[in-house]
Amino acid sequence: MEPLLQRFPNARAFRRRNALALKLLDIPLLAEAPEIACCDPDVLAFRPFSRLFDWPDPSTTAVFMSDTQNAYAMRPWHLIGTSAIAVRCASTPG
């Protein structure tokens, strides 16, 4: 991602500080399609939806949902043992 973000030092710094920046920056930059639709499972599981992939108008290039907090939906037991989930930390360079 460093070469793609070379001209954008603020975006690069944000990506290093915040693990959630990965989906905000990486998905659109690495996508080969002109349109991208990406959904978090919690949105689909707990909220009713309709016209999920409709763009508001032809000039719209991106639509993002506002998160109410910066958090992972994991429990401590998801992070320990041989089957632990590896979570990217904000302090990890990348």
Buried (B, 14 or more C-beta within 10 A) or exposed (E): BEEEBEEEEEBBEBBBEBBBBEEBBBEEEEEEEEEEEEEEEEEEEEEEEEEEEEEEEEEEEEEEEEEEEEEEEEEEEEEEEEEEEEEEEEEEEB
